[in-house]
Amino acid sequence: MKITKSEIVISAVKPEQYPEGGLPEFALAGRSNVGKSSFINKMINRKSLARISSKPGKTQTLNFYLLNEMLYFVDVPGYGYAKVSKTERAAWGKMIETYMTDRQPLKAVVLIVDLRHPPTKDDVMMYDFLKHFDIPCLIVATKADKIPKGKWQKHMSITRREMQVEDGDELIMFSSETGLGKEEAWRFITKQMSDS
C-alpha cells in the first residue's frame, strides 16, 4: 500500500475521545524503546510523523494516526519500562485493555519485539492476552539489520519458541533501516481489512 497522506488525529486516554467513523484500526504494541515509532515512520514513508523519543516510556496516550483517510495506526504506550510508577503502569494497562477488548473498529494488533533479544515476559504476556481475547495479531521482529544475516533464522526460532507462536500466526522480520518486512506487514494489514 502506498501512503500518500498521514496525520496524527488525536492522542486519547478514554473511549469518548477515540475517533468516530468506524475506519479499520491497527494497534501497535511492544515494550518501550522497541522501535514502534520507527516502524510507523517506515511503513508510511515519513521521517518523523511518529516522534522517536530518547526517553523510553514517553507515549502515555493512544495516538491515532490516520493514513490515506482509510485506516488508523494506533500507537499504544510501551510496556515494561521500569522508571514509571506502578500506579501509572496500572492505569496504562487498564487503558490498553479497555481499548483492545472493547473497540469495534480494531482489526488486529501488530506486536513489535526486538529480534536481537529473546522476547521478554511482557512480550509473552501481551501475546497470551491477544490469544485469550481472540484478537488477530502479527508479530514483527524488528532491528533485523543489527544482526548478521546468517543468524536471522536462529533468532527467529528463539522468538517463535519463547512466545509459543501458534500455527497460523505470522511472525516476520523487519528493519526500519532497510525496509525488510515492510511488504509483508502491509500484506497482513490489507488482508485484515478485506476480511472484515
N, C-alpha and C positions, 0 to 999 in steps of 0.2 A: 504494500500500500504506500502511495506517495502522499506525504503530509504537506499540504500547501498552506494550511492555516492552523495555528496553535496558540492558545492563550490560557492563562490561568484565570478561572472564573471566580472561584471562591475558596477560602480556607474556612472549613466548617468544623464545629465541635459538637453540634447536635442535629438530629434529623430534620428539624424545621428549617435548617439552613441549607440542606442539600439542594442541588439544582432540580428544577421540575422539568417535565417534558419527556421523561422516560427513555432517554437515549441510552444505549448499552454502556455499561461501566466495567472497567477492568482495574482491580485494586492491585497495587504493588506493595508487597510485604517483604520484610527482611530486616536483619538486625542493623543497628546504627552503623554507618560507615561501610556498608557492604557494596555501595555503588548504585543505589536506586536512582539518584538524580542523573548520574552518568548514563544509566540505562535509558531513562526517559529522553534525555537530550540526543542520544544516538538514534533511538527509534524514530524521532521526529525531525532529525537533521537540523537541530538547533544547538548552538554552542552553549547557551546558558539560560534557557527558559526555566528549567528546574535549577534552583541555586544549589551549588555544591558547597556544603558548609565545612569549614575547617574544624568546627566543633560538633562532634557526634551528638545525637540526641536533640538536635535543633528543631526538627519537624515535630510540632506538638499538636498539629491540626490535621484534618483530612483535606488535602489540597487537590481540588478538581481541575484538571487540565482538559479543555475542550479541543478536540482535534477534528479538523475539516468539518466542523459543525455536525459530526455524525456519531462520535463516541467520546467517552471520557476515560482518561487515565486518572486514577485516584491514588495519590501517594499517601500512605498511612504512616504514622510515627514508627520509627525504627525501634525494635525491641532489644532488650539485653544490654542497655547502656547503664553502667554502674553509677555514674555521677548524678543520676536522677533519683529523687527521693522515692521511697516505697509508695507513698500516697499518690504521687504524680504518676508513677508507673501503673498503679492500680486503676487510676482514672483513665489513662490512655487505653489500657486493656479493655475496660468496660466500653469505651467509645468505639474501639475497633470491633469488638464482639457484636455490639448493637448494630453497627453498620453492616458487617459481613453476614449476620444471620437474618436481618430484617429487610435489607434493601432489595426491592424487586428488580431494578434495572441491572444489578450486579450479575455479570455473566460468568466471570471467572477471576481467580486470583493468580497473579504472577508472583511466585515465591522466589526471591533472589538470595542465593547463597554464594559463598566465596569458594571457587574451585580449588584454591591453593590449600585450604584447610578442611579437615573433616567437619561436617555440619555440627553446630552447637546444639546443646539441649533445647534451646529456644527454637532453633530451626525445626528440630524433630517435633517439638510440641505444636508448632504452627501447622506443620503438615498433618499431624494427627487431628488437629482441630478442624482443618478443612475437610478431611476424610469423614470425620464424625458428622459434620453438618452437610455432607454430600455436596460440597462446593467444588466445581471443576477447577483444576489448577495446572499450571505449567511451572516446572521448576527450572530456573535459569541459573546455571553455574557460571558466574562471571569472573573476570580477570584472567581469562584463559591465556592472554598474551604474556602473562607473567610466569608461565610455566613452559618448559621445553616441550615441544610437540610430542616427543616420544613418551612423555609421562602423562599425557592427557587421559588416556584410557584408564590408567591406574587410578588417577584422581576421580574420574567419573565413577569407577566401580566402588570406590570408598564412599562417595556421596550416595550412590544408589543403595548400598548395603546399610549404611548407618541410618538412613532415613526410611529404609524398608519401602522403597518406592514401589507402588502396586503396578501390576501389569496394566497397560492402557494409559498410565500417566506419563506424560512426556518430560524428559529431562534433557535440556540442551545446553551446550557450551556457548558462552557469549564473551565477546570482548568489545568494550566501548571504544577501544583504540582502533581495532581493525574492522569492526562491523561483523565479525564472525557471529553467526547465530541470529542475526537480525531478520533475515528472510524467514527462518523457521518460526521465530516469535510472531511475526506478522501473520504467518500462515495459520498458526494456532488461534490468534485473535479473530481473524476474518472467518475462520470456521465456526468459532463460538457465536459470532454474530449471525451467521446464516442458519445455524442450527436452532436458534431460539425463535 
